[in-house]
Amino acid sequence: MAFQQGLSGLNAASKTMETIGNNVANAGTVGFKKSQAQFADVYASSLIGSGASPIGIGTKLARVSQSFTQANITGTNNPLDIAINGDGFFRMADPSGAITYTRNGQFQLNKNGNIENANGSLLTGYPVGANGAISNGAAAPLRITNTALAPKPTDKYNVNLNLDSGKPVIGAVFDPTDPTTYTNQTSVGVYDSLGNSHVLSTFYVNRGPAAPGAGNTWDVYATVDGTPIGYVPPAAPVALTSIAFSTGGVALATPAVNANLTLTNGATSPQAVSVDFSGTTQYALEFGVRDQTQNGYTAGNLVSFNLSPDGKVVGSYTNGQTYTLGQVALARFADPNGLLAQGDNQWVETSVSGPPVVSTPGNSGLGVVQSSAVEESNVDLTAELVSMITAQRIYQANAQTIKTEDQIMQTLVNLR
């Protein structure tokens, strides 16, 4: 009798429709992964085996498999919306501390500065150590603290310039207030240990050749906020350093020299600043500063943050500096289909999925992440609607086998 086969076919078609309906319902769910009902045929057991030409007794649902294929990535206006491009899951810690995994990257900051999803689960990652380096320990809930970035006092100043070889030799005693006692001057803003800005000025005096046939020597003097460095007036001026040039205009040696800044505003004093004149030349060109850099900055408050492809959360501060606040952790599994679905786009590991490989984006086979973006559902509505029509036809066909079997039974009952 075909009643059993037809009934199993109706159940199979119904399960297929349920799976398709769930896919269609979640076509707009961020990070959703579509499912597919998979079936197996069924044979009746017998004491002497199944025989040479067995007829099955229908079909059964073998499993519902999820497809973890990559979906389209769409941009958003929220910097904490994160999309994974490639393999991996976000590693989440729920309010009870249990670890779950998701592809839904819609996050926001809670009142404690943790990055959480709509369910209150916290995104885990690697914090920043005291030295500013990413910790390589166990992943823990990420936290973005809105604390001020401490100032960094300037300790390096690099200046690359050209000194005009056509300028006259000056024999007068240097006086920073008298422009006739120096050839050229340039200034740069530097910072003390409190983040206050000071003006470091350097003065260049052409002293002429040290000996007949030699290149010129230039004395370099310095002041901070107008106060001479290296001597206290009315003592005789002391040069910060001297730069000797070859007859071809190239500096014979440009070692870095320390300028000790004397400060009286409560900051660390004296403050040593290494001044490096590498690349400085003396050609028949106008005086010019090709490049000058200093490595200090004032204090700053956090104004925004974004995510780099390797998962680093980078904060931007009011002083123009950026600072790494942490790094997102991702996890991947040997068999993602072995994960146990928990709803809300969450999965947990099982013995079938295997243990997670947890690392940073771009490492250990993991994908990269994209800020201000989300991964859409990977449901193809066109394919689902076609499958829906097919499932409907299968349901009708199985119903027809039951109807036909009923007609045959009726014929047998009516035999006389």
N, C-alpha and C positions, 0 to 999 in steps of 0.2 A: 504493500500500500504506500502511496506517495504522500499521505497526509503529513508524516513526520518530516519528509524532505521539504515539502512546501512550507510547513510551519517554520522550519529552521531558516528557510530562505526569506520568509517575511521578517523574522527577527533580525537577520543579517542586514536586510535592506533598511529596517528601522534604525539599527545601530549606525549604519552608514549615514542616514539622514540626520541623526543626532550629532554625529561628528561634523558633518558639513554645516549644520545649523550653528554649532558652536564656533566653527571657523568664521562663518559669515558674521555672527554677532560680535566677534572680536576683531573684525577687519580694521577697526580704528583704534585698537588698543596698542599703546606703545610697547614695543618689545615682545609682543605676542608671537608665539611660534605655532604654526598650524599643525593639526593632527590628521592622521590617516588611520581609518579602521582596517585592520588586516585580519583575514579569515583563513580558516583551514577546513578541509573536508573531514568528514567523520565516517568511520567504518564500524560495523557491529562486530563484536568479538564472538568467536565460536570455539568449541572444544577441539575441533579438528583443523583450525586455521581459517583463513578468510576465503580459501578457494582460489581457483585459477582466474575467475572473472567476477570479482566481488562487485556488488552494487552498494554504494555508500548510503548512509541514512541521513545525509544532509550536510550542513555547514555549521561552523561555530566561530565565535569571535576569538581570535588568537591573542591579539593585543591591539592597543591603540598607540601608535608610534608618532612621536613628534618630529617635525622637520626643523632642525636648527640651522637652516640656511640663512645667509646674510640677507637682510632686508634693506630697503632704501633708507638713506639718512636725510633728514629734513632739518633745516636750520630753524632756530628759535631766538627769542630775545633774552632768554635767561642764561647767564653764564654757568649756572649750576646744572643745566640740562646737559647730559653727557651721553654720547653715542659710542658704542664699541664698533670699530671697523675691523672685523676679523674674529678669530676664535676667542672665547672667554666669557666669563660672567662677572658681574659686580659681586663682591663678597660683602654680605650684610650681617649685622648683628641685631637681632630683634630685641624688644624691651626685656625679655627674660635672659638674654645673653646667648641664645641659640643662634647658630650660623645658618643662613640661607643664601641662596644665589639667585640672581635675576639679570635680565637683559634690559629691563626698564630703567632708563637713566634719568628719570624726572626727579630731581632733588631740590631741596631748599635748606636754608640754615634754620636751625631751631634756636631757642633762647640761650642755649648753652654754647652756641658756636659750632655744634656738630652738624654734619651734612646728613640729612635724613630723607626718606621717601614718604609717600602719603600714608604708609602704615606705621610710621614711627620707627622703622628699622634704620640703623645707622650705617653709613658707608664706611668701610674699613680701609686702612692704608698704612703708610709708614710716616711717623712724625719726624720733625726736624730736631736734630740734637743741638746742644749748646753752641757748637762750633759752626752751625749753619748747614751741616751735612745731613743727608737723609739717613735715618736709622735703618740698619739692615736686620733688625730683630723681627719679632712676630708682628703680623698686621694687627692693628687696633683701630677703634673708631677714630676717624679724622676729626680734628677740631681746628677751626679758624678763629684765632683770638684777635680782637681788634685792639691790639696794644701798639704803642708808638714804637717806631724803629729808632733805636738809639743812634746818636750821632757818631760819626767816625772822624777822628782828628786826622788832618792831612799829615802824612809822613813821607810822601813822595811827590816831587814836582819835576816834570820833564819838560824841557824847553829846547826847541830846535829853531835856530834863527840864522840869519846872515848879517854879519857886521860889515859895513861899507868900508872897503879898503881905501877909498878916496878921501875919507875924513882926516882932518889934520890931527897931528899928535898933540895931546894935552899934557902939560907939565904941572898944572896947578893942583893944589891939594883938593881932594874930593870934598864936596859939600852938597848933600842932597837937595838943599834949598836954592842952590845956584846952578842953573842949567849950563853955565859956561864951563863948569868943572867936570862935566861928563859928556860923552858923545851921544849915547842913546839910552833909553830907559823903557822898560815894559813892566806890566803889573798883572797879577792874577789873584783871585779870591781864594783864600784857604780857610780851613775850619779848625777850631780848637776842640778840646775834649767836651765842652758843653754844647757844641754846635754853633757857636757864634762865628760870624764871618769876619775875616781880617784881610787887609790888602797887603800882599807880599810884593814888594817892588824890587827889581834888579836893575842896576845901573852899569853901563859898559863904558870904560874909559880907554881910549887908544893911547898906549904908552910908547908906541913906535918899536923898532927892532931892538932887541937886547944886545946885538953885536952887528958889526958891518956884514952885509950879505945874508943876514937872518931875516926871518919873517917877523911881523909885528906881534907884540904881546898886548893883550887887553886885560886890564884889571876889572874884576866884577865886584861891586858892592851891593849891599842889600839893606832894605828897611822893612819893618812891619808896622803898618799904620803910621808911617812917617818916622818911627823911632829906629835909629841905626842898629844893625845887627853886628855883633862882634866887638863893639866898643861903646863907650859912654862918653859923649862930648862933655867937656872940651878936650878929651883925650884925642890923640892923632887918629885919623880914620884907619881902619884895618880892612883890607880887601877880603871878601869872602873867598875868592880864589882868583887865579890868573890863568888865562887861556893863551897858549903860545901857538902860533900858526907857522906852517911852512911857507916858503916863498910861493907855493902854488895855492895858498889860501885854505889849506886843510889843517884842522886842529891836530897838533902833534899828540895830544892826549887830552881826554875829557872825562877824567874820573868824577864820580858823583861826590859832592861835598855837603856836609851837614850845615844847615842854617839853624841856629838855635834861637827860637822865638821867645822873647821874654814877655810874658803876659801878666797883667795885674787885675784880671776880672774874675778870679776864682778858678780859672781853668788850670790844667796842668801846665807848669812852667818850670824850667824852659821846655819848649816843645821842639823836638828835633825834626827837621824836614830835610830829606835827602834831595838835593838839587842836582839834576843830571842834564848836561849840555850836549849830549851825544848828537852828532850830525851837524853841529854848528860849523859854519864856514865863514871865511873872510874873502869875499869876491868884490869886484867893482860893480856892485849892485846896491840899490838903496837898502837901508836897514829894513828888515822885515822878519816877522815871526811866522815861520812855516807851520809850527804846531806847538801847543803847550797844553799839558794835562796835569791835573792834580787828583789825588784819590780820596779826598775827604768829602763829607757831606754833613748837613745839619740833620736834626731829628725830623721825623715825618710821621704822619698818621695814615692809616690804611684807607684808601679811597675806593679801590676796586680789586678784583682778582680774576684770573682766567686760568685755563688749563692748557698745558702743553701736550703734544701727542704722546709723550711718554708718561703722562699722568701726573706731572708735577703741578701743584696748585701754586701759582705765582701771584703774589700780591704787589700792587702798585701803590706807592706812597706819595704824599704831598711834596716830598723833597725830590721827586723825579727818580727815586731808586726803586728797584724791584727786589723782592726777597722771596725765596721758596718757603712755603708754609707747610708743605707736606706732599705726599705722593700717593695716588690711588693704587690700590692693589686689585688685581684681577685673578681669576681662578679658571682653570680648564680641567676637563675630565677625559679619561680614556674612552668612556662610553657615555656621552650626554643623555642618550635614551634610557640609561639606567637610573637617571635622577627621578626622584619622587616628587610629583607636582603637589604643591600646597595651596594653590589658588593665589590670587593677587600677583600673578606673574612671579611667584617664588618657587624655588625647588630646593630640595635637601639631598645630600649625598646618600648613597646606599652602597651595599656591598657589590652590587652590579655595576654601578657607575665607576667604582674605584675611588681612591682618595684624590683630593684636588691637588693640582700643582699651582701653588700661589706665588705670584711674582709681580713685577711691574709691567705695565703695557709695553709691548714691543720685545719682551724677553721671553725665553722658554716657550716659543711657539704661540704666544699670546698676541692678540691684535693690538692696535693702537686706539687711542680715544680721541674724540673731537668735542670741544666745548661748544656751548650754545647750539646744540643739535641733539636730536633724538632719533633712535632707530624705529622705523615704522613696523607695523605688523607685516609678516611675510605671506599673508593670505592673498592669493590671486583670485579676485572675485569672479573673473571670467571663467577660470578653470573650475571653481567651486559650483557655479551655476550649471555648467555642463555636467559635472558629476552629479548634481542634484537631479537633473533630468534622467540621467542614466539610472540612478538609484530608484527613481519613481517607476521607470519601465521595469526594472528587476522586481520591484514590489508587485506590480500588476501581473507580471509573468508568473510569479510564485502563487499569487492569488488564483490565477487561472488554472494552475496545476491542481490546487485543492478543489476548485469548482469541477474540473473534469473528473477527478477521482470520485467526487461525490456523485456525479452523474453515472459513473460506472457502477458504484455501489448500489445506486437506485435501480439500475438495470438488473443486477444480480438478485436483488430483493424481489423484483417483480416477476422473476422466472417461475413458470408453473410446470 
